[in-house]
Structures are given as C-alpha cells and as structure tokens.
Amino acid sequence: MRKQIVAGNWKMNKNLQEGIELAKSINDYFMEKPAAKAEVILCTPFIHLAGVAPILKANKLFLGAQNCASEPSGAYTGEISPDMIKSTGAQYVILGHSERRTYYLEDNAILNKKTVLALNSGLNVIFCCGEVKEEREAGKHFDVVKTQLKEGLFTLKAEELKKVVIAYEPVWAIGTGLTASPEQAQEMHKYIRDLVKTQYCETVANGITILYGGSCKPSNAREIFSKPDVDGGLIGGAALKKEDFVAIVEAF
C-alpha cells in the first residue's frame, strides 16, 4: 500500500520559541492518540530543525526542511546543505515549491540537481509541481506538470524514486480565493501517476505517494483524500494551527 502523508509547510512563520511550542503541541496530541493512519511531517524553517527534532517522539511523526542548497558545501553564504539538514535529525526536504520557482526563479535543472544531492545525503524529497492560473486557463496544465517532472525528477532511477513524494500544487488555487475541486485534484493526480507508469512501470507508479497542495483545510480534506489517487496533503496555512492541522490528519 502507498504511504498516506500529511506534511505541514510552515513557510516563513513562527519564531523559534513559537515553533517549538507548536511542534510540542502536535507531538503531545499524537502521543495521546492511537497511531495516526497517515504519516505526519512538520516542515519548519531551518532555524527550528535542531530544536524541534528531539521533541517529535510520536509514532509516524517526522521532520522536514523547506529547501536546500544545490551544492554539498563551500563558499555559498547563507545556504544550507542537505548534509546540514540531515545532521539536525530531519528526514525530509521540500523541493520545487511554487514559491521557490516563482520568487527565486528555481528552474527544473537546479531542482533536479538539488533532488539528487538531497537523496545522496539520505534525505527523502517532497518534490512539488503545478501550474499557474494563466497556464490552467490556456489548457497547458498537463504539459507544464509533465515538463516539470520529466526535467526535474524523471532522471532518477526507480530505486531512487522510492524515496520521493510528489506534491501537486495548483498554484492558481493557493491564497487566491479560487478553489480546485476534488475532481480536478484527482484528474491531475491520476495524470501524474500515469506519467510515472509510462516513465518507469506500473509497480513504481502504484507505490509512489502523491500529495495535494492546493488550500487543503479541515472542511474539504476528507473529500479530497477520498479520491483514489490522492494520498494526502501538503498543508500551508492550516499547518500553523494545531487544531486545524490535526483535523486534516484525522480526515483519513
């Protein structure tokens, strides 16, 4: 069976003390409950990683970063290498998030380089893909996602891909007031799974976890997660409130 995952992307929110408090409250919740059906990943700012890692003791509760450098070490002021992330106790890193692509102009080539480096450092990768509003309206959404995956991810061997989670972000439905329907989410998730099947094989496609990253919240999580090719969510704003975040996890 595929892993079901809910990953919380805190983005650039919460100072260190606030982040530790939030992580502790989430850990305490799952320590007191039966093991969650889904794996839960907290993707925090870099400065939180070493402080949050020893807090996360609940079963199926993991830690991730939101980005990493494209080089292993050296004179790259302000950058954080995958080895540094791994040394904090983190197990995951998000790569290719729409905000990294848009604000920092990260292209498929650099994301492929980061992905290979992160995997070689022992991290699991949450690889993001997705189209903006203009691309959706022009009917180019499938082509955009196909190119992002082929150039950014599909250079990997099948064994390497087993350490990757794909997250589909309909960028046009994030913080815009627009909403992607569960049917639209399923349509793209199935398309992505079919791409993996074509590039690799049916076994690999059936085993890869694909998350939905388009304004998932407690009110719509259950319906979205019920779709056959949706294996969980990459959660933004709702991940900053314990009650909302655990409600999404419980939607499974």
Contacts in CASP RR format, 6 or more apart in sequence:
PFRMAT RR
TARGET T0000
AUTHOR 0000-0000-0000
METHOD contacts of the structure
MODEL  1
MRKQIVAGNWKMNKNLQEGIELAKSINDYFMEKPAAKAEVILCTPFIHLA
GVAPILKANKLFLGAQNCASEPSGAYTGEISPDMIKSTGAQYVILGHSER
RTYYLEDNAILNKKTVLALNSGLNVIFCCGEVKEEREAGKHFDVVKTQLK
EGLFTLKAEELKKVVIAYEPVWAIGTGLTASPEQAQEMHKYIRDLVKTQY
CETVANGITILYGGSCKPSNAREIFSKPDVDGGLIGGAALKKEDFVAIVE
AF
2 206 0 8 1.000
2 207 0 8 1.000
2 208 0 8 1.000
2 209 0 8 1.000
2 231 0 8 1.000
3 38 0 8 1.000
3 39 0 8 1.000
3 165 0 8 1.000
3 209 0 8 1.000
3 231 0 8 1.000
4 37 0 8 1.000
4 38 0 8 1.000
4 39 0 8 1.000
4 209 0 8 1.000
4 225 0 8 1.000
4 231 0 8 1.000
4 232 0 8 1.000
4 252 0 8 1.000
5 38 0 8 1.000
5 39 0 8 1.000
5 40 0 8 1.000
5 41 0 8 1.000
5 165 0 8 1.000
5 209 0 8 1.000
5 211 0 8 1.000
5 231 0 8 1.000
5 232 0 8 1.000
5 233 0 8 1.000
6 38 0 8 1.000
6 39 0 8 1.000
6 40 0 8 1.000
6 41 0 8 1.000
6 232 0 8 1.000
6 233 0 8 1.000
6 235 0 8 1.000
6 245 0 8 1.000
6 248 0 8 1.000
6 249 0 8 1.000
6 252 0 8 1.000
7 40 0 8 1.000
7 41 0 8 1.000
7 42 0 8 1.000
7 43 0 8 1.000
7 64 0 8 1.000
7 92 0 8 1.000
7 94 0 8 1.000
7 126 0 8 1.000
7 165 0 8 1.000
7 167 0 8 1.000
7 211 0 8 1.000
7 233 0 8 1.000
7 234 0 8 1.000
7 235 0 8 1.000
8 41 0 8 1.000
8 42 0 8 1.000
8 43 0 8 1.000
8 234 0 8 1.000
8 235 0 8 1.000
8 236 0 8 1.000
8 239 0 8 1.000
8 245 0 8 1.000
9 43 0 8 1.000
9 66 0 8 1.000
9 94 0 8 1.000
9 97 0 8 1.000
9 234 0 8 1.000
9 235 0 8 1.000
9 236 0 8 1.000
9 239 0 8 1.000
10 19 0 8 1.000
10 42 0 8 1.000
10 43 0 8 1.000
10 44 0 8 1.000
10 45 0 8 1.000
10 48 0 8 1.000
10 66 0 8 1.000
10 236 0 8 1.000
10 239 0 8 1.000
10 240 0 8 1.000
11 66 0 8 1.000
11 99 0 8 1.000
11 236 0 8 1.000
11 237 0 8 1.000
12 45 0 8 1.000
13 45 0 8 1.000
13 240 0 8 1.000
14 22 0 8 1.000
14 44 0 8 1.000
14 45 0 8 1.000
14 48 0 8 1.000
14 240 0 8 1.000
16 47 0 8 1.000
16 48 0 8 1.000
16 51 0 8 1.000
19 44 0 8 1.000
19 48 0 8 1.000
19 52 0 8 1.000
20 48 0 8 1.000
20 51 0 8 1.000
20 52 0 8 1.000
20 55 0 8 1.000
22 240 0 8 1.000
22 242 0 8 1.000
23 42 0 8 1.000
23 44 0 8 1.000
23 48 0 8 1.000
23 52 0 8 1.000
23 55 0 8 1.000
23 56 0 8 1.000
24 55 0 8 1.000
25 242 0 8 1.000
26 40 0 8 1.000
26 42 0 8 1.000
26 61 0 8 1.000
26 242 0 8 1.000
26 245 0 8 1.000
26 246 0 8 1.000
27 55 0 8 1.000
27 56 0 8 1.000
27 57 0 8 1.000
27 58 0 8 1.000
27 61 0 8 1.000
29 58 0 8 1.000
29 242 0 8 1.000
29 246 0 8 1.000
30 36 0 8 1.000
30 40 0 8 1.000
30 58 0 8 1.000
30 59 0 8 1.000
30 60 0 8 1.000
30 61 0 8 1.000
30 246 0 8 1.000
31 57 0 8 1.000
31 58 0 8 1.000
35 59 0 8 1.000
35 60 0 8 1.000
36 59 0 8 1.000
36 60 0 8 1.000
36 249 0 8 1.000
36 250 0 8 1.000
36 252 0 8 1.000
37 252 0 8 1.000
38 60 0 8 1.000
38 232 0 8 1.000
38 249 0 8 1.000
38 252 0 8 1.000
39 60 0 8 1.000
39 61 0 8 1.000
39 62 0 8 1.000
40 58 0 8 1.000
40 60 0 8 1.000
40 61 0 8 1.000
40 62 0 8 1.000
40 249 0 8 1.000
41 62 0 8 1.000
41 63 0 8 1.000
41 64 0 8 1.000
41 91 0 8 1.000
41 92 0 8 1.000
41 126 0 8 1.000
42 52 0 8 1.000
42 56 0 8 1.000
42 61 0 8 1.000
42 62 0 8 1.000
42 63 0 8 1.000
42 64 0 8 1.000
42 239 0 8 1.000
43 63 0 8 1.000
43 64 0 8 1.000
43 65 0 8 1.000
43 66 0 8 1.000
43 92 0 8 1.000
43 94 0 8 1.000
43 126 0 8 1.000
44 52 0 8 1.000
44 63 0 8 1.000
44 64 0 8 1.000
44 65 0 8 1.000
44 66 0 8 1.000
45 66 0 8 1.000
46 65 0 8 1.000
46 66 0 8 1.000
46 80 0 8 1.000
46 85 0 8 1.000
49 63 0 8 1.000
49 64 0 8 1.000
49 65 0 8 1.000
49 85 0 8 1.000
49 88 0 8 1.000
49 89 0 8 1.000
49 90 0 8 1.000
50 88 0 8 1.000
50 89 0 8 1.000
51 88 0 8 1.000
52 63 0 8 1.000
53 63 0 8 1.000
53 88 0 8 1.000
53 89 0 8 1.000
53 90 0 8 1.000
56 62 0 8 1.000
56 63 0 8 1.000
62 91 0 8 1.000
62 92 0 8 1.000
63 88 0 8 1.000
63 89 0 8 1.000
63 90 0 8 1.000
63 91 0 8 1.000
63 92 0 8 1.000
64 85 0 8 1.000
64 90 0 8 1.000
64 91 0 8 1.000
64 92 0 8 1.000
64 93 0 8 1.000
64 94 0 8 1.000
65 80 0 8 1.000
65 85 0 8 1.000
65 90 0 8 1.000
65 92 0 8 1.000
65 93 0 8 1.000
65 94 0 8 1.000
66 93 0 8 1.000
66 94 0 8 1.000
66 97 0 8 1.000
67 80 0 8 1.000
67 93 0 8 1.000
67 94 0 8 1.000
67 95 0 8 1.000
67 97 0 8 1.000
67 100 0 8 1.000
68 80 0 8 1.000
68 81 0 8 1.000
68 82 0 8 1.000
68 85 0 8 1.000
68 93 0 8 1.000
68 95 0 8 1.000
68 114 0 8 1.000
68 117 0 8 1.000
68 118 0 8 1.000
68 123 0 8 1.000
69 76 0 8 1.000
69 79 0 8 1.000
69 80 0 8 1.000
69 81 0 8 1.000
69 82 0 8 1.000
69 114 0 8 1.000
69 117 0 8 1.000
70 110 0 8 1.000
70 113 0 8 1.000
70 114 0 8 1.000
70 117 0 8 1.000
71 79 0 8 1.000
71 81 0 8 1.000
71 117 0 8 1.000
72 81 0 8 1.000
72 82 0 8 1.000
72 83 0 8 1.000
72 117 0 8 1.000
72 121 0 8 1.000
73 81 0 8 1.000
73 83 0 8 1.000
81 117 0 8 1.000
81 121 0 8 1.000
82 93 0 8 1.000
82 114 0 8 1.000
82 117 0 8 1.000
82 118 0 8 1.000
82 120 0 8 1.000
82 121 0 8 1.000
82 122 0 8 1.000
82 123 0 8 1.000
83 121 0 8 1.000
85 93 0 8 1.000
85 118 0 8 1.000
85 121 0 8 1.000
85 123 0 8 1.000
86 121 0 8 1.000
86 122 0 8 1.000
86 123 0 8 1.000
90 123 0 8 1.000
91 123 0 8 1.000
91 124 0 8 1.000
92 123 0 8 1.000
92 124 0 8 1.000
92 125 0 8 1.000
92 126 0 8 1.000
92 165 0 8 1.000
93 118 0 8 1.000
93 123 0 8 1.000
93 124 0 8 1.000
93 125 0 8 1.000
93 126 0 8 1.000
94 125 0 8 1.000
94 126 0 8 1.000
94 128 0 8 1.000
94 167 0 8 1.000
94 234 0 8 1.000
95 111 0 8 1.000
95 114 0 8 1.000
95 115 0 8 1.000
95 118 0 8 1.000
95 125 0 8 1.000
95 126 0 8 1.000
95 127 0 8 1.000
95 128 0 8 1.000
96 106 0 8 1.000
96 111 0 8 1.000
96 127 0 8 1.000
96 128 0 8 1.000
96 129 0 8 1.000
97 128 0 8 1.000
97 169 0 8 1.000
98 128 0 8 1.000
98 130 0 8 1.000
98 132 0 8 1.000
98 169 0 8 1.000
98 171 0 8 1.000
98 174 0 8 1.000
100 106 0 8 1.000
101 107 0 8 1.000
102 171 0 8 1.000
108 147 0 8 1.000
108 148 0 8 1.000
108 151 0 8 1.000
108 152 0 8 1.000
109 151 0 8 1.000
109 152 0 8 1.000
111 127 0 8 1.000
111 152 0 8 1.000
112 151 0 8 1.000
112 152 0 8 1.000
112 153 0 8 1.000
112 155 0 8 1.000
115 125 0 8 1.000
115 127 0 8 1.000
115 152 0 8 1.000
115 153 0 8 1.000
115 156 0 8 1.000
115 164 0 8 1.000
116 155 0 8 1.000
116 156 0 8 1.000
118 125 0 8 1.000
119 125 0 8 1.000
119 156 0 8 1.000
119 160 0 8 1.000
119 163 0 8 1.000
119 164 0 8 1.000
122 163 0 8 1.000
124 163 0 8 1.000
124 164 0 8 1.000
124 165 0 8 1.000
125 163 0 8 1.000
125 164 0 8 1.000
125 165 0 8 1.000
126 164 0 8 1.000
126 165 0 8 1.000
126 166 0 8 1.000
126 167 0 8 1.000
126 211 0 8 1.000
126 234 0 8 1.000
127 149 0 8 1.000
127 152 0 8 1.000
127 153 0 8 1.000
127 164 0 8 1.000
127 165 0 8 1.000
127 166 0 8 1.000
127 167 0 8 1.000
128 166 0 8 1.000
128 167 0 8 1.000
128 168 0 8 1.000
128 169 0 8 1.000
128 234 0 8 1.000
129 145 0 8 1.000
129 148 0 8 1.000
129 149 0 8 1.000
129 166 0 8 1.000
129 167 0 8 1.000
129 168 0 8 1.000
129 169 0 8 1.000
129 192 0 8 1.000
130 141 0 8 1.000
130 144 0 8 1.000
130 145 0 8 1.000
130 148 0 8 1.000
130 168 0 8 1.000
130 169 0 8 1.000
130 170 0 8 1.000
130 171 0 8 1.000
130 188 0 8 1.000
131 140 0 8 1.000
131 141 0 8 1.000
131 144 0 8 1.000
131 145 0 8 1.000
131 170 0 8 1.000
131 171 0 8 1.000
131 172 0 8 1.000
132 171 0 8 1.000
132 172 0 8 1.000
133 171 0 8 1.000
133 172 0 8 1.000
133 176 0 8 1.000
133 178 0 8 1.000
135 141 0 8 1.000
135 144 0 8 1.000
136 170 0 8 1.000
136 172 0 8 1.000
141 170 0 8 1.000
141 188 0 8 1.000
142 188 0 8 1.000
142 191 0 8 1.000
145 168 0 8 1.000
145 188 0 8 1.000
145 191 0 8 1.000
145 192 0 8 1.000
145 195 0 8 1.000
146 195 0 8 1.000
149 166 0 8 1.000
149 192 0 8 1.000
149 195 0 8 1.000
150 195 0 8 1.000
150 199 0 8 1.000
153 161 0 8 1.000
153 164 0 8 1.000
153 166 0 8 1.000
154 195 0 8 1.000
154 199 0 8 1.000
156 164 0 8 1.000
158 200 0 8 1.000
158 201 0 8 1.000
158 204 0 8 1.000
161 196 0 8 1.000
161 200 0 8 1.000
161 204 0 8 1.000
161 208 0 8 1.000
162 204 0 8 1.000
162 207 0 8 1.000
162 208 0 8 1.000
164 208 0 8 1.000
165 208 0 8 1.000
165 209 0 8 1.000
165 210 0 8 1.000
165 211 0 8 1.000
166 192 0 8 1.000
166 196 0 8 1.000
166 208 0 8 1.000
166 209 0 8 1.000
166 210 0 8 1.000
166 211 0 8 1.000
167 210 0 8 1.000
167 211 0 8 1.000
167 212 0 8 1.000
167 213 0 8 1.000
167 233 0 8 1.000
167 234 0 8 1.000
168 185 0 8 1.000
168 188 0 8 1.000
168 189 0 8 1.000
168 192 0 8 1.000
168 210 0 8 1.000
168 211 0 8 1.000
168 212 0 8 1.000
168 213 0 8 1.000
169 213 0 8 1.000
169 214 0 8 1.000
169 234 0 8 1.000
170 180 0 8 1.000
170 184 0 8 1.000
170 185 0 8 1.000
170 188 0 8 1.000
170 213 0 8 1.000
170 214 0 8 1.000
172 178 0 8 1.000
172 180 0 8 1.000
173 179 0 8 1.000
173 180 0 8 1.000
173 214 0 8 1.000
173 215 0 8 1.000
174 213 0 8 1.000
174 214 0 8 1.000
174 215 0 8 1.000
175 215 0 8 1.000
177 215 0 8 1.000
179 215 0 8 1.000
180 214 0 8 1.000
180 215 0 8 1.000
182 220 0 8 1.000
182 223 0 8 1.000
182 224 0 8 1.000
182 226 0 8 1.000
182 227 0 8 1.000
182 230 0 8 1.000
183 227 0 8 1.000
185 212 0 8 1.000
185 214 0 8 1.000
185 224 0 8 1.000
185 227 0 8 1.000
185 230 0 8 1.000
186 227 0 8 1.000
186 228 0 8 1.000
186 229 0 8 1.000
186 230 0 8 1.000
189 210 0 8 1.000
189 212 0 8 1.000
189 227 0 8 1.000
189 229 0 8 1.000
189 230 0 8 1.000
190 228 0 8 1.000
190 229 0 8 1.000
192 210 0 8 1.000
192 229 0 8 1.000
193 205 0 8 1.000
193 206 0 8 1.000
193 208 0 8 1.000
193 210 0 8 1.000
193 229 0 8 1.000
194 205 0 8 1.000
196 204 0 8 1.000
196 205 0 8 1.000
196 208 0 8 1.000
197 204 0 8 1.000
197 205 0 8 1.000
209 231 0 8 1.000
209 232 0 8 1.000
210 229 0 8 1.000
210 230 0 8 1.000
210 231 0 8 1.000
211 230 0 8 1.000
211 231 0 8 1.000
211 232 0 8 1.000
211 233 0 8 1.000
211 234 0 8 1.000
212 224 0 8 1.000
212 230 0 8 1.000
212 232 0 8 1.000
212 233 0 8 1.000
212 234 0 8 1.000
213 233 0 8 1.000
213 234 0 8 1.000
213 235 0 8 1.000
213 236 0 8 1.000
214 234 0 8 1.000
216 224 0 8 1.000
216 233 0 8 1.000
216 234 0 8 1.000
216 235 0 8 1.000
216 238 0 8 1.000
216 248 0 8 1.000
217 238 0 8 1.000
217 244 0 8 1.000
217 248 0 8 1.000
218 238 0 8 1.000
218 244 0 8 1.000
218 247 0 8 1.000
218 248 0 8 1.000
218 251 0 8 1.000
221 233 0 8 1.000
221 247 0 8 1.000
221 248 0 8 1.000
221 251 0 8 1.000
222 251 0 8 1.000
224 230 0 8 1.000
224 232 0 8 1.000
224 233 0 8 1.000
225 232 0 8 1.000
225 233 0 8 1.000
225 251 0 8 1.000
225 252 0 8 1.000
232 252 0 8 1.000
233 248 0 8 1.000
235 245 0 8 1.000
235 248 0 8 1.000
237 244 0 8 1.000
238 244 0 8 1.000
238 245 0 8 1.000
238 248 0 8 1.000
239 245 0 8 1.000
END
